[in-house]
Amino acid sequence: MKVFLDTGRQRKLLILYLFIWNIAADCPLPEHGEYTVLTNESLLINDFPDGTVITYECRLGHVKTSGTGTSNCVNGKWTEPDIICRTYCPMPEGGKNMVLTDESLLRKDFPDGTKLTYKCNNGYEKESGSEIITCIGGNWTEPDLICKAYCRIPKGGENLVLTDESLLKEHFPDGTEVIYKCSNGFEKERGSENITCIDGNWTEPDLICKKYSRDYMKEIHLL
């Protein structure tokens, strides 16, 4: 009788042990990582018994550089997923009065640490700041390049030319003023001699020049 009782207790203990062991073998609900999330297929799994395999993928704004992303349930614990994700930035947009250089536009991906270069738009020139932006933690640094509009060397107008002083200028940034004068054989009738560079374009000259009068021409010959 004593042996029977002992055997019964042993069976109960064995059943209890197996029950506890089976519970311990199940893994908890898997969590997302710092740079990873569960795939849609893995999110559909509700039970995680021993041997369950789930898969991780990189979060938005990150790209996989190596690994499969799989994690296994082993004795109630998840193995570390062997995936390495690196942050990357989206394609940057142009800034105020600036665009990316052709070399920068040829790049297709922008992992963390990538540097790109801006240049001023046509009709603008660098006033100050840096042309470089950097991808940091999935975001681009703000470009501090300041591009200022400039004008090309102005042409002469009807019966008028630039003064010698204006012709000596080499750069015409926004706000530059140049002065016209009447061509030889002409004199000012009305209007202003000044034109101004505004947003990369010259204001229209309103200087009106007329031919010298006959009386004025006679006075010149007499001199």
C-alpha positions in Angstrom: 0.0 0.0 0.0 2.8 2.3 0.8 4.5 1.7 -2.6 1.2 2.5 -4.3 0.8 5.8 -2.6 4.4 6.7 -3.4 3.9 5.8 -7.0 0.8 7.9 -7.2 2.5 10.9 -5.7 5.4 10.4 -8.1 2.9 10.5 -11.1 1.2 13.6 -9.7 4.6 15.3 -9.3 5.6 14.2 -12.8 2.4 15.6 -14.3 2.8 18.8 -12.3 6.4 19.1 -13.5 5.5 18.6 -17.1 2.7 21.2 -16.8 5.0 23.8 -15.3 7.7 23.0 -17.9 5.2 23.4 -20.7 4.1 26.8 -19.3 7.7 27.9 -19.0 8.5 26.8 -22.5 6.1 29.4 -23.9 7.6 32.8 -24.7 6.1 36.2 -23.8 4.7 38.5 -26.4 7.7 39.8 -28.4 8.4 43.5 -28.3 9.7 45.9 -30.8 13.4 46.9 -30.7 15.0 50.3 -30.8 15.4 50.2 -34.5 13.2 47.2 -35.4 9.6 46.2 -35.6 7.8 42.9 -36.1 6.8 42.0 -39.6 3.1 41.9 -40.4 3.2 38.1 -40.6 4.8 37.9 -37.1 2.2 40.3 -35.7 -0.6 37.8 -36.6 0.9 35.1 -34.4 -1.0 34.9 -31.0 0.7 31.9 -29.3 4.5 31.5 -28.8 5.3 27.9 -27.8 8.9 26.7 -27.7 10.4 26.7 -31.2 8.3 29.6 -32.5 10.1 31.7 -35.1 9.3 35.4 -35.6 10.8 38.0 -37.9 11.9 41.6 -37.3 12.4 44.3 -39.9 13.9 47.8 -39.7 11.8 50.7 -38.6 10.8 53.4 -41.0 13.8 55.7 -41.5 16.2 52.8 -41.1 17.7 50.3 -43.6 19.0 46.8 -43.0 22.7 46.4 -43.4 23.0 42.7 -42.4 21.2 39.8 -40.8 17.9 37.9 -41.3 15.8 39.5 -38.5 14.7 36.1 -37.2 14.2 35.4 -33.4 13.5 32.0 -31.9 11.6 31.0 -28.8 13.9 28.8 -26.7 12.9 27.6 -23.2 10.6 30.6 -22.7 13.0 33.2 -24.0 13.5 34.9 -27.3 16.9 34.8 -29.0 18.3 38.2 -30.1 17.4 38.9 -33.7 20.5 39.0 -35.9 19.6 42.1 -37.8 21.5 45.4 -37.9 19.6 48.5 -38.9 21.1 51.8 -39.8 19.4 55.1 -39.9 19.0 56.9 -43.2 17.5 60.1 -44.5 14.9 60.7 -47.2 15.8 62.6 -50.4 16.4 66.2 -49.3 14.5 69.0 -50.9 16.0 72.2 -52.3 16.4 75.2 -50.0 15.6 78.8 -50.5 17.3 79.9 -53.8 19.4 76.8 -53.8 19.5 73.3 -55.3 21.6 70.1 -54.7 24.7 69.7 -56.9 24.6 67.2 -59.7 26.9 64.9 -57.8 24.6 64.9 -54.8 21.6 64.2 -57.0 23.2 61.0 -58.3 23.1 59.4 -54.9 20.2 56.9 -54.3 20.5 56.2 -50.5 21.5 58.4 -47.6 22.6 56.4 -44.6 23.4 58.2 -41.3 26.5 60.4 -41.7 25.9 61.1 -45.4 27.0 64.6 -46.5 25.4 66.4 -49.5 26.3 69.7 -51.1 24.0 72.6 -52.2 24.7 75.3 -54.7 23.0 78.6 -55.4 20.3 78.7 -58.1 21.1 80.4 -61.4 20.8 84.2 -60.8 22.1 83.8 -57.2 25.5 83.8 -55.6 26.7 82.7 -52.2 26.6 85.4 -49.6 27.4 83.4 -46.5 27.1 80.0 -44.7 28.0 76.4 -45.6 26.9 74.4 -48.6 27.0 71.1 -46.7 24.1 69.3 -45.0 24.5 66.0 -43.0 22.2 63.1 -42.2 22.0 62.7 -38.4 19.6 60.2 -36.8 17.4 60.0 -39.9 17.1 63.8 -40.3 19.0 66.4 -42.3 20.8 69.3 -40.7 19.3 72.6 -41.8 21.3 74.3 -44.6 22.6 77.6 -43.5 23.8 78.6 -47.0 22.4 82.1 -47.9 22.2 82.8 -51.6 21.7 86.4 -52.7 20.3 87.3 -56.1 22.6 89.0 -58.5 22.2 90.5 -62.0 24.3 90.0 -65.1 26.1 93.0 -66.5 23.4 95.3 -67.9 23.2 96.1 -71.6 22.9 99.5 -73.1 19.6 101.0 -73.8 18.2 103.0 -76.7 20.7 105.8 -77.3 22.3 105.3 -73.9 25.3 103.5 -72.4 26.7 102.8 -69.0 29.0 105.3 -67.4 32.7 104.4 -67.1 32.3 103.9 -63.3 29.5 101.4 -63.8 31.5 99.5 -66.5 34.2 98.9 -64.0 31.9 96.9 -61.7 32.4 93.1 -61.9 29.6 91.9 -59.6 26.1 93.0 -59.4 24.4 91.6 -56.2 20.8 92.4 -55.3 20.4 96.1 -54.6 23.3 97.2 -56.9 22.7 100.5 -58.8 24.4 101.4 -62.0 24.2 104.7 -64.0 23.5 105.3 -67.6 24.3 108.3 -69.7 23.3 109.4 -73.2 25.3 108.1 -76.1 27.5 110.5 -78.1 25.4 112.8 -80.1 22.5 112.6 -77.7 21.4 114.6 -74.7 19.1 113.8 -71.8 15.5 114.8 -72.4 13.9 113.3 -69.2 14.0 110.3 -66.8 16.4 108.9 -64.3 19.9 107.6 -65.2 19.8 104.9 -62.5 18.7 101.3 -62.7 18.7 98.8 -59.8 19.2 95.0 -59.5 16.1 93.5 -57.8 15.8 89.8 -57.3 18.2 89.1 -60.2 16.6 91.5 -62.7 17.4 95.0 -63.6 14.7 97.7 -63.4 13.9 99.2 -66.8 15.8 102.4 -67.5 13.5 105.4 -68.1 16.2 107.7 -69.3 15.1 109.3 -72.6 17.9 110.7 -74.8 17.3 112.9 -77.8 19.6 114.0 -80.5 21.4 117.3 -79.9 19.5 120.3 -81.4 21.0 122.1 -84.4 21.7 125.2 -82.3 23.5 123.1 -79.8 25.6 121.4 -82.5 26.5 124.9 -83.9 27.7 125.9 -80.5 29.9 122.9 -80.3 31.5 123.6 -83.7 32.1 127.2 -82.7 34.0 126.0 -79.7 
